[in-house]
Amino acid sequence: MKIGNMSLESRLSGVELEFKEKVKSAVVLSDEERLIQCLQICLDCGINPASIIESLVDGLRESINLYERRRYFLPELLMSFNTFLNGINFLKSQWGLDTP
């Protein structure tokens, strides 16, 4: 299906790439509020769950790289890790995977 000069698949891929980058950035910046908003949009848009989780992991990897290059210190790394975990927990709750 074509919309304008781009196929629907291309537009969805563009949206997916944009929000994957925003998820990654939110983890790196420890912006939990922004992360949850982006994750909700990803879910609403039907983005592949594995792709969403990959973005969270990419954010954590970037934070680890910043730590290894001495641009982040332990508190920043821990804050990114906490944001990552909160993102995982949010997804689990949305997918009905909460464990009591």
For each residue, the residues with C-beta under 8 A, 3 or more apart:
1: 7 8
2: 5 6 7 8
3: 6 7 8 11
4:
5: 2
6: 2 3 10 11 14
7: 1 2 3 10 11
8: 1 2 3 11 12
9: 12 13
10: 6 7 13 14
11: 3 6 7 8 14 15
12: 8 9 15 16 45
13: 9 10 16 17
14: 6 10 11 17 18
15: 11 12 18 19 45 47
16: 12 13 19 20 42 45 47 48 51
17: 13 14 20 21
18: 14 15 21 22
19: 15 16 22 23 38 41 42 45 47 55
20: 16 17 23 24 42 47 51 52 54 55 58
21: 17 18 24 25 55
22: 18 19 25 26 34 38
23: 19 20 26 27 35 38 39 42 52 55 56 59 87
24: 20 21 27 28 55 56 58 59 62
25: 21 22 28 29 31 59
26: 22 23 29 31 32 34 35 38 59 83 87
27: 23 24 30 35 56 58 59 60 62 63 80 83 84 87
28: 24 25 59 62 63 66 80
29: 25 26 34
30: 27 76 79 80 82 83
31: 25 26 34 35 83
32: 26 35 36 82 83 86 87
33: 36 37
34: 22 26 29 31 37 38
35: 23 26 27 31 32 38 39 83 86 87 90
36: 32 33 39 40 86 87 90
37: 33 34 40 41
38: 19 22 23 26 34 35 41 42
39: 23 35 36 42 43 52 87 90 91 94
40: 36 37 43 44 94
41: 19 37 38 44 45
42: 16 19 20 23 38 39 45 47 52 55
43: 39 40 46 47 52 91 94
44: 40 41
45: 12 15 16 19 41 42
46: 43
47: 15 16 19 20 42 43 51 52
48: 16 51 52
49: 52 53 91 95
50: 53 54
51: 16 20 47 48 54 55
52: 20 23 39 42 43 47 48 49 55 56 91
53: 49 50 56 57 88 91
54: 20 50 51 57 58
55: 19 20 21 23 24 42 51 52 58 59
56: 23 24 27 52 53 59 60 84 87 88
57: 53 54 60 61 84
58: 20 24 27 54 55 61 62
59: 23 24 25 26 27 28 55 56 62 63 80 83 84
60: 27 56 57 63 64 80 81 84
61: 57 58 64 65
62: 24 27 28 58 59 65 66
63: 27 28 59 60 66 67 72 76 77 80 81
64: 60 61 67 68 77
65: 61 62 68 69
66: 28 62 63 69 71 72 76 77
67: 63 64 70 71 72 73 74 76 77
68: 64 65
69: 65 66
70: 67 73
71: 66 67
72: 63 66 67 76 77 80
73: 67 70 76 77
74: 67 77 78
75: 78 79
76: 30 63 66 67 72 73 79 80
77: 63 64 66 67 72 73 74 80 81
78: 74 75 81 82
79: 30 75 76 82 83
80: 27 28 30 59 60 63 72 76 77 83 84
81: 60 63 77 78 84 85
82: 30 32 78 79 85 86
83: 26 27 30 31 32 35 59 79 80 86 87
84: 27 56 57 59 60 80 81 87 88
85: 81 82 88 89
86: 32 35 36 82 83 89 90
87: 23 26 27 32 35 36 39 56 83 84 90 91
88: 53 56 84 85 91 92
89: 85 86 92 93
90: 35 36 39 86 87 93 94
91: 39 43 49 52 53 87 88 94 95 97
92: 88 89 95 97 98 99
93: 89 90 96 97 98
94: 39 40 43 90 91
95: 49 91 92
96: 93
97: 91 92 93
98: 92 93
99: 92
100:
